């Protein structure tokens, strides 16, 4: 082979190796951009509507906020949703968005990720899973929570947290907004082999193993996580339902009332919400 050709091949190989090494080192900065979001130094003060607290995990101390269900009577236990946000968010953004779950008669637990907001540690699949498990173990001890009706909700990256939790604890249902099958397709999109991924979040495997009902809400015009990935997860689930929403990724859902109406109908059909849960009030 001509020496000039060999030199070109060698230079291309070295350039690709350098590119792969750079991506390997920087991948968590790409996967977890929300760690750069600045938040207030202190969480909000506890109130009847929002109770901040801390979870101790092996990956650091992480923050969580509990939003009690509306109109809970003394001694009553309500269903609860554990809410996992996307990779470019923090829990400070979420209380108003999560209000729809409270309107359904559910308590809401907002869980921060290690290294995000005021939480310690650094984000990783293992750290996020540990935070999710600690959140479940904490919220199911509450006297106003029905431990048999715990729903894991995850948006985008949060779908990975929800699916990871379902593999560790007896979650009653999964509700996934714009979920991915795993992070492998994103590695391939960047012309990288999947084995370079430190964090995989294999949602396809988790959904296939989950025996409970799975609701997938995915934007039909999603420009970040293709709609086809939501379709694949719905096909993989033992008891899955896919709802296409007319939106992309960052403008979803287009109608919050419709969004929570779909979720409420799904949870009611599977016996996780009943009429007495939805009574409104404080």
Short mmCIF file of the C-alpha atoms (twelve columns), coordinates in Angstrom:
data_MODEL
# 
_entry.id   MODEL 
# 
loop_
_atom_site.group_PDB 
_atom_site.id 
_atom_site.type_symbol 
_atom_site.label_atom_id 
_atom_site.label_alt_id 
_atom_site.label_comp_id 
_atom_site.label_asym_id 
_atom_site.label_seq_id 
_atom_site.Cartn_x 
_atom_site.Cartn_y 
_atom_site.Cartn_z 
_atom_site.pdbx_PDB_model_num 
ATOM 1   C CA . UNK A 1   0.000   0.000  0.000  1 
ATOM 2   C CA . UNK A 2   1.220   3.478  -0.829 1 
ATOM 3   C CA . UNK A 3   2.840   5.219  2.150  1 
ATOM 4   C CA . UNK A 4   0.765   8.360  1.674  1 
ATOM 5   C CA . UNK A 5   -2.411  6.277  1.932  1 
ATOM 6   C CA . UNK A 6   -1.108  4.634  5.084  1 
ATOM 7   C CA . UNK A 7   -0.348  8.059  6.544  1 
ATOM 8   C CA . UNK A 8   -3.890  9.290  5.762  1 
ATOM 9   C CA . UNK A 9   -5.449  6.192  7.315  1 
ATOM 10  C CA . UNK A 10  -3.237  6.585  10.382 1 
ATOM 11  C CA . UNK A 11  -4.162  10.261 10.771 1 
ATOM 12  C CA . UNK A 12  -7.868  9.487  10.414 1 
ATOM 13  C CA . UNK A 13  -7.583  6.678  12.972 1 
ATOM 14  C CA . UNK A 14  -5.741  8.935  15.407 1 
ATOM 15  C CA . UNK A 15  -8.268  11.745 14.909 1 
ATOM 16  C CA . UNK A 16  -11.169 9.354  15.532 1 
ATOM 17  C CA . UNK A 17  -9.434  7.933  18.615 1 
ATOM 18  C CA . UNK A 18  -8.970  11.476 19.927 1 
ATOM 19  C CA . UNK A 19  -12.611 12.309 19.200 1 
ATOM 20  C CA . UNK A 20  -13.771 9.115  20.941 1 
ATOM 21  C CA . UNK A 21  -11.557 9.815  23.952 1 
ATOM 22  C CA . UNK A 22  -12.873 13.377 24.213 1 
ATOM 23  C CA . UNK A 23  -16.489 12.170 24.031 1 
ATOM 24  C CA . UNK A 24  -15.795 9.465  26.612 1 
ATOM 25  C CA . UNK A 25  -14.407 12.013 29.065 1 
ATOM 26  C CA . UNK A 26  -17.074 14.652 28.382 1 
ATOM 27  C CA . UNK A 27  -20.131 12.395 28.051 1 
ATOM 28  C CA . UNK A 28  -21.584 13.141 31.473 1 
ATOM 29  C CA . UNK A 29  -21.379 16.872 30.813 1 
ATOM 30  C CA . UNK A 30  -23.427 16.205 27.653 1 
ATOM 31  C CA . UNK A 31  -25.914 13.848 29.310 1 
ATOM 32  C CA . UNK A 32  -26.469 15.965 32.437 1 
ATOM 33  C CA . UNK A 33  -26.410 19.659 31.400 1 
ATOM 34  C CA . UNK A 34  -28.845 20.631 34.146 1 
ATOM 35  C CA . UNK A 35  -26.128 20.385 36.764 1 
ATOM 36  C CA . UNK A 36  -25.036 23.853 35.593 1 
ATOM 37  C CA . UNK A 37  -28.403 25.430 36.455 1 
ATOM 38  C CA . UNK A 38  -28.124 27.936 39.303 1 
ATOM 39  C CA . UNK A 39  -30.721 27.725 42.073 1 
ATOM 40  C CA . UNK A 40  -31.335 29.573 45.339 1 
ATOM 41  C CA . UNK A 41  -28.962 28.588 48.111 1 
ATOM 42  C CA . UNK A 42  -31.835 27.383 50.305 1 
ATOM 43  C CA . UNK A 43  -34.924 25.370 49.401 1 
ATOM 44  C CA . UNK A 44  -38.326 27.018 49.929 1 
ATOM 45  C CA . UNK A 45  -39.761 27.024 53.417 1 
ATOM 46  C CA . UNK A 46  -42.023 24.105 54.285 1 
ATOM 47  C CA . UNK A 47  -45.732 24.768 53.873 1 
ATOM 48  C CA . UNK A 48  -49.006 22.861 53.691 1 
ATOM 49  C CA . UNK A 49  -48.470 22.554 49.938 1 
ATOM 50  C CA . UNK A 50  -44.756 21.718 49.766 1 
ATOM 51  C CA . UNK A 51  -42.422 19.919 52.164 1 
ATOM 52  C CA . UNK A 52  -38.693 19.923 51.272 1 
ATOM 53  C CA . UNK A 53  -36.495 17.238 52.808 1 
ATOM 54  C CA . UNK A 54  -33.235 15.393 52.200 1 
ATOM 55  C CA . UNK A 55  -32.400 11.842 51.189 1 
ATOM 56  C CA . UNK A 56  -29.115 10.249 52.193 1 
ATOM 57  C CA . UNK A 57  -27.681 7.954  49.516 1 
ATOM 58  C CA . UNK A 58  -24.333 6.308  48.866 1 
ATOM 59  C CA . UNK A 59  -23.840 8.844  46.058 1 
ATOM 60  C CA . UNK A 60  -24.485 11.958 48.113 1 
ATOM 61  C CA . UNK A 61  -27.260 13.808 49.901 1 
ATOM 62  C CA . UNK A 62  -30.055 14.701 47.498 1 
ATOM 63  C CA . UNK A 63  -33.040 16.981 47.836 1 
ATOM 64  C CA . UNK A 64  -36.695 16.022 47.437 1 
ATOM 65  C CA . UNK A 65  -39.981 17.914 47.755 1 
ATOM 66  C CA . UNK A 66  -43.260 16.305 48.752 1 
ATOM 67  C CA . UNK A 67  -46.520 17.869 47.563 1 
ATOM 68  C CA . UNK A 68  -49.413 16.300 49.507 1 
ATOM 69  C CA . UNK A 69  -52.556 15.239 47.693 1 
ATOM 70  C CA . UNK A 70  -55.435 17.685 47.864 1 
ATOM 71  C CA . UNK A 71  -58.195 17.171 50.399 1 
ATOM 72  C CA . UNK A 72  -56.626 14.285 52.304 1 
ATOM 73  C CA . UNK A 73  -58.753 13.261 55.280 1 
ATOM 74  C CA . UNK A 74  -57.204 12.156 58.602 1 
ATOM 75  C CA . UNK A 75  -56.055 8.557  58.344 1 
ATOM 76  C CA . UNK A 76  -56.592 8.450  54.567 1 
ATOM 77  C CA . UNK A 77  -53.968 7.021  52.227 1 
ATOM 78  C CA . UNK A 78  -53.704 8.341  48.692 1 
ATOM 79  C CA . UNK A 79  -51.773 7.216  45.599 1 
ATOM 80  C CA . UNK A 80  -48.488 8.981  44.973 1 
ATOM 81  C CA . UNK A 81  -46.450 9.751  41.870 1 
ATOM 82  C CA . UNK A 82  -42.670 9.945  42.060 1 
ATOM 83  C CA . UNK A 83  -41.738 12.565 39.464 1 
ATOM 84  C CA . UNK A 84  -38.367 12.411 37.660 1 
ATOM 85  C CA . UNK A 85  -37.497 15.404 35.487 1 
ATOM 86  C CA . UNK A 86  -35.522 15.795 32.279 1 
ATOM 87  C CA . UNK A 87  -31.771 16.324 32.072 1 
ATOM 88  C CA . UNK A 88  -32.061 20.098 31.591 1 
ATOM 89  C CA . UNK A 89  -34.314 20.765 34.587 1 
ATOM 90  C CA . UNK A 90  -34.234 20.983 38.375 1 
ATOM 91  C CA . UNK A 91  -37.044 20.375 40.855 1 
ATOM 92  C CA . UNK A 92  -37.382 24.122 41.435 1 
ATOM 93  C CA . UNK A 93  -39.077 24.310 38.006 1 
ATOM 94  C CA . UNK A 94  -41.654 21.603 38.675 1 
ATOM 95  C CA . UNK A 95  -44.300 22.378 41.328 1 
ATOM 96  C CA . UNK A 96  -46.685 24.144 38.961 1 
ATOM 97  C CA . UNK A 97  -46.218 21.509 36.271 1 
ATOM 98  C CA . UNK A 98  -46.867 18.717 38.782 1 
ATOM 99  C CA . UNK A 99  -50.054 20.350 40.037 1 
ATOM 100 C CA . UNK A 100 -52.054 18.247 37.593 1 
ATOM 101 C CA . UNK A 101 -51.223 15.129 39.588 1 
ATOM 102 C CA . UNK A 102 -52.547 16.787 42.738 1 
ATOM 103 C CA . UNK A 103 -55.728 17.647 40.853 1 
ATOM 104 C CA . UNK A 104 -56.068 13.910 40.190 1 
ATOM 105 C CA . UNK A 105 -55.988 13.299 43.935 1 
ATOM 106 C CA . UNK A 106 -52.387 12.122 44.130 1 
ATOM 107 C CA . UNK A 107 -49.461 13.115 46.270 1 
ATOM 108 C CA . UNK A 108 -46.331 14.094 44.337 1 
ATOM 109 C CA . UNK A 109 -42.700 13.495 45.216 1 
ATOM 110 C CA . UNK A 110 -40.217 15.575 43.219 1 
ATOM 111 C CA . UNK A 111 -36.765 14.000 43.283 1 
ATOM 112 C CA . UNK A 112 -33.553 15.852 42.494 1 
ATOM 113 C CA . UNK A 113 -30.544 14.147 40.929 1 
ATOM 114 C CA . UNK A 114 -27.074 13.998 42.512 1 
ATOM 115 C CA . UNK A 115 -25.075 17.050 41.486 1 
ATOM 116 C CA . UNK A 116 -28.183 19.001 40.429 1 
ATOM 117 C CA . UNK A 117 -29.438 22.062 42.274 1 
ATOM 118 C CA . UNK A 118 -28.523 21.928 45.949 1 
ATOM 119 C CA . UNK A 119 -27.877 18.177 45.937 1 
ATOM 120 C CA . UNK A 120 -24.475 16.679 46.601 1 
ATOM 121 C CA . UNK A 121 -22.547 14.164 44.538 1 
ATOM 122 C CA . UNK A 122 -22.274 13.966 40.773 1 
ATOM 123 C CA . UNK A 123 -24.911 12.688 38.331 1 
ATOM 124 C CA . UNK A 124 -24.626 9.139  37.008 1 
ATOM 125 C CA . UNK A 125 -26.967 6.242  36.308 1 
ATOM 126 C CA . UNK A 126 -26.001 4.578  39.582 1 
ATOM 127 C CA . UNK A 127 -26.416 7.800  41.552 1 
ATOM 128 C CA . UNK A 128 -29.800 8.635  40.029 1 
ATOM 129 C CA . UNK A 129 -31.016 5.091  40.652 1 
ATOM 130 C CA . UNK A 130 -29.887 5.304  44.275 1 
ATOM 131 C CA . UNK A 131 -31.772 8.587  44.690 1 
ATOM 132 C CA . UNK A 132 -34.891 7.053  43.125 1 
ATOM 133 C CA . UNK A 133 -34.810 4.060  45.464 1 
ATOM 134 C CA . UNK A 134 -34.225 6.271  48.520 1 
ATOM 135 C CA . UNK A 135 -37.164 8.446  47.435 1 
ATOM 136 C CA . UNK A 136 -39.454 5.416  47.130 1 
ATOM 137 C CA . UNK A 137 -38.391 4.050  50.506 1 
ATOM 138 C CA . UNK A 138 -39.005 7.413  52.131 1 
ATOM 139 C CA . UNK A 139 -42.377 8.286  50.604 1 
ATOM 140 C CA . UNK A 140 -43.922 4.853  51.177 1 
ATOM 141 C CA . UNK A 141 -43.426 5.336  54.928 1 
ATOM 142 C CA . UNK A 142 -45.737 8.341  54.980 1 
ATOM 143 C CA . UNK A 143 -49.066 7.832  56.714 1 
ATOM 144 C CA . UNK A 144 -50.945 9.631  53.908 1 
ATOM 145 C CA . UNK A 145 -49.491 7.484  51.090 1 
ATOM 146 C CA . UNK A 146 -50.874 4.189  49.816 1 
ATOM 147 C CA . UNK A 147 -47.699 2.137  49.260 1 
ATOM 148 C CA . UNK A 148 -49.596 -0.140 46.887 1 
ATOM 149 C CA . UNK A 149 -50.365 2.732  44.507 1 
ATOM 150 C CA . UNK A 150 -46.961 4.240  43.735 1 
ATOM 151 C CA . UNK A 151 -46.636 5.509  40.163 1 
ATOM 152 C CA . UNK A 152 -43.248 6.370  38.654 1 
ATOM 153 C CA . UNK A 153 -43.383 9.254  36.182 1 
ATOM 154 C CA . UNK A 154 -40.350 10.140 34.104 1 
ATOM 155 C CA . UNK A 155 -39.798 12.762 31.423 1 
ATOM 156 C CA . UNK A 156 -36.976 12.254 28.901 1 
ATOM 157 C CA . UNK A 157 -33.925 11.338 31.030 1 
ATOM 158 C CA . UNK A 158 -36.348 10.949 33.932 1 
ATOM 159 C CA . UNK A 159 -37.831 7.986  32.084 1 
ATOM 160 C CA . UNK A 160 -34.532 6.233  32.754 1 
ATOM 161 C CA . UNK A 161 -34.853 6.984  36.468 1 
ATOM 162 C CA . UNK A 162 -38.463 5.755  36.536 1 
ATOM 163 C CA . UNK A 163 -37.583 2.538  34.715 1 
ATOM 164 C CA . UNK A 164 -34.571 1.945  36.967 1 
ATOM 165 C CA . UNK A 165 -36.797 2.353  40.024 1 
ATOM 166 C CA . UNK A 166 -39.308 -0.147 38.614 1 
ATOM 167 C CA . UNK A 167 -36.514 -2.712 38.524 1 
ATOM 168 C CA . UNK A 168 -35.705 -2.137 42.200 1 
ATOM 169 C CA . UNK A 169 -39.045 -1.552 43.916 1 
ATOM 170 C CA . UNK A 170 -42.706 -2.650 43.414 1 
ATOM 171 C CA . UNK A 171 -43.965 0.291  41.363 1 
ATOM 172 C CA . UNK A 172 -47.655 -0.021 40.414 1 
ATOM 173 C CA . UNK A 173 -47.382 1.715  37.021 1 
ATOM 174 C CA . UNK A 174 -44.986 3.585  34.764 1 
ATOM 175 C CA . UNK A 175 -45.892 6.831  32.995 1 
ATOM 176 C CA . UNK A 176 -43.165 7.897  30.583 1 
ATOM 177 C CA . UNK A 177 -43.073 11.162 28.663 1 
ATOM 178 C CA . UNK A 178 -40.757 11.241 25.621 1 
ATOM 179 C CA . UNK A 179 -38.718 8.228  26.759 1 
ATOM 180 C CA . UNK A 180 -35.734 6.712  24.935 1 
ATOM 181 C CA . UNK A 181 -35.018 2.998  24.517 1 
ATOM 182 C CA . UNK A 182 -31.488 3.428  25.898 1 
ATOM 183 C CA . UNK A 183 -28.585 5.792  25.390 1 
ATOM 184 C CA . UNK A 184 -27.000 3.520  22.764 1 
ATOM 185 C CA . UNK A 185 -28.777 5.213  19.812 1 
ATOM 186 C CA . UNK A 186 -27.355 8.567  20.906 1 
ATOM 187 C CA . UNK A 187 -23.844 7.092  20.914 1 
ATOM 188 C CA . UNK A 188 -24.405 5.735  17.393 1 
ATOM 189 C CA . UNK A 189 -25.694 9.148  16.318 1 
ATOM 190 C CA . UNK A 190 -22.312 10.541 17.362 1 
ATOM 191 C CA . UNK A 191 -20.526 7.724  15.463 1 
ATOM 192 C CA . UNK A 192 -19.400 6.073  18.685 1 
ATOM 193 C CA . UNK A 193 -19.663 2.448  19.848 1 
ATOM 194 C CA . UNK A 194 -22.101 1.808  22.682 1 
ATOM 195 C CA . UNK A 195 -19.463 0.230  24.926 1 
ATOM 196 C CA . UNK A 196 -17.996 3.691  25.528 1 
ATOM 197 C CA . UNK A 197 -21.112 4.722  27.450 1 
ATOM 198 C CA . UNK A 198 -20.669 5.021  31.199 1 
ATOM 199 C CA . UNK A 199 -24.418 5.318  31.730 1 
ATOM 200 C CA . UNK A 200 -26.755 3.204  29.610 1 
ATOM 201 C CA . UNK A 201 -30.295 3.579  31.055 1 
ATOM 202 C CA . UNK A 202 -31.585 0.495  29.229 1 
ATOM 203 C CA . UNK A 203 -35.287 1.390  29.347 1 
ATOM 204 C CA . UNK A 204 -36.191 -1.248 26.780 1 
ATOM 205 C CA . UNK A 205 -34.896 -4.024 29.030 1 
ATOM 206 C CA . UNK A 206 -36.585 -2.506 32.086 1 
ATOM 207 C CA . UNK A 207 -39.960 -2.120 30.355 1 
ATOM 208 C CA . UNK A 208 -39.804 -5.683 29.031 1 
ATOM 209 C CA . UNK A 209 -39.301 -6.965 32.585 1 
ATOM 210 C CA . UNK A 210 -42.006 -4.792 34.158 1 
ATOM 211 C CA . UNK A 211 -45.293 -6.587 34.775 1 
ATOM 212 C CA . UNK A 212 -47.427 -3.518 35.464 1 
ATOM 213 C CA . UNK A 213 -49.146 -1.110 33.082 1 
ATOM 214 C CA . UNK A 214 -47.018 1.346  31.101 1 
ATOM 215 C CA . UNK A 215 -48.278 4.596  29.553 1 
ATOM 216 C CA . UNK A 216 -46.022 6.293  27.015 1 
ATOM 217 C CA . UNK A 217 -46.754 9.846  25.889 1 
ATOM 218 C CA . UNK A 218 -44.503 10.943 23.051 1 
ATOM 219 C CA . UNK A 219 -44.418 13.918 20.715 1 
ATOM 220 C CA . UNK A 220 -45.013 12.806 17.136 1 
ATOM 221 C CA . UNK A 221 -42.562 15.495 15.973 1 
ATOM 222 C CA . UNK A 222 -39.929 14.918 18.682 1 
ATOM 223 C CA . UNK A 223 -36.658 16.277 17.330 1 
ATOM 224 C CA . UNK A 224 -34.455 14.952 20.136 1 
ATOM 225 C CA . UNK A 225 -35.825 11.516 21.061 1 
ATOM 226 C CA . UNK A 226 -37.490 10.057 17.953 1 
ATOM 227 C CA . UNK A 227 -41.128 9.008  18.246 1 
ATOM 228 C CA . UNK A 228 -40.057 5.568  16.998 1 
ATOM 229 C CA . UNK A 229 -38.329 4.965  20.332 1 
ATOM 230 C CA . UNK A 230 -41.594 5.513  22.182 1 
ATOM 231 C CA . UNK A 231 -43.274 3.132  19.748 1 
ATOM 232 C CA . UNK A 232 -40.632 0.482  20.398 1 
ATOM 233 C CA . UNK A 233 -41.043 0.753  24.157 1 
ATOM 234 C CA . UNK A 234 -44.826 0.450  23.839 1 
ATOM 235 C CA . UNK A 235 -44.431 -2.711 21.741 1 
ATOM 236 C CA . UNK A 236 -41.954 -4.116 24.238 1 
ATOM 237 C CA . UNK A 237 -44.138 -3.541 27.307 1 
ATOM 238 C CA . UNK A 238 -46.307 -6.428 28.481 1 
ATOM 239 C CA . UNK A 239 -49.171 -4.015 29.109 1 
ATOM 240 C CA . UNK A 240 -48.307 -0.860 27.220 1 
ATOM 241 C CA . UNK A 241 -50.242 2.072  25.798 1 
ATOM 242 C CA . UNK A 242 -48.792 4.696  23.463 1 
ATOM 243 C CA . UNK A 243 -50.343 8.143  23.026 1 
ATOM 244 C CA . UNK A 244 -48.994 10.413 20.302 1 
ATOM 245 C CA . UNK A 245 -48.975 14.106 21.171 1 
ATOM 246 C CA . UNK A 246 -48.801 16.836 18.544 1 
ATOM 247 C CA . UNK A 247 -45.515 18.407 19.656 1 
ATOM 248 C CA . UNK A 248 -41.746 18.116 19.457 1 
ATOM 249 C CA . UNK A 249 -39.565 17.529 22.536 1 
ATOM 250 C CA . UNK A 250 -39.283 20.798 24.417 1 
ATOM 251 C CA . UNK A 251 -42.799 22.087 23.694 1 
ATOM 252 C CA . UNK A 252 -44.587 19.022 25.073 1 
ATOM 253 C CA . UNK A 253 -47.282 18.604 26.127 1 
ATOM 254 C CA . UNK A 254 -49.190 21.064 23.928 1 
ATOM 255 C CA . UNK A 255 -52.169 20.995 26.316 1 
ATOM 256 C CA . UNK A 256 -51.575 20.288 30.009 1 
ATOM 257 C CA . UNK A 257 -55.253 19.654 30.742 1 
ATOM 258 C CA . UNK A 258 -55.448 17.039 27.993 1 
ATOM 259 C CA . UNK A 259 -52.130 15.568 29.164 1 
ATOM 260 C CA . UNK A 260 -53.341 14.998 32.719 1 
ATOM 261 C CA . UNK A 261 -56.718 13.833 31.444 1 
ATOM 262 C CA . UNK A 262 -54.984 11.033 29.515 1 
ATOM 263 C CA . UNK A 263 -52.952 10.068 32.581 1 
ATOM 264 C CA . UNK A 264 -56.011 10.145 34.855 1 
ATOM 265 C CA . UNK A 265 -58.001 7.904  32.509 1 
ATOM 266 C CA . UNK A 266 -55.090 5.450  32.299 1 
ATOM 267 C CA . UNK A 267 -54.612 5.260  36.080 1 
ATOM 268 C CA . UNK A 268 -58.347 4.912  36.688 1 
ATOM 269 C CA . UNK A 269 -58.641 2.086  34.167 1 
ATOM 270 C CA . UNK A 270 -55.917 0.191  36.010 1 
ATOM 271 C CA . UNK A 271 -57.451 0.737  39.442 1 
ATOM 272 C CA . UNK A 272 -54.844 3.191  40.696 1 
ATOM 273 C CA . UNK A 273 -57.249 6.139  40.955 1 
ATOM 274 C CA . UNK A 274 -60.795 6.054  42.287 1 
ATOM 275 C CA . UNK A 275 -63.533 8.690  42.471 1 
ATOM 276 C CA . UNK A 276 -62.998 9.401  46.200 1 
ATOM 277 C CA . UNK A 277 -59.357 10.340 45.482 1 
ATOM 278 C CA . UNK A 278 -60.385 13.298 43.344 1 
ATOM 279 C CA . UNK A 279 -62.234 15.562 45.714 1 
ATOM 280 C CA . UNK A 280 -60.170 18.769 45.410 1 
ATOM 281 C CA . UNK A 281 -59.656 21.098 48.299 1 
ATOM 282 C CA . UNK A 282 -56.506 22.336 49.977 1 
# 
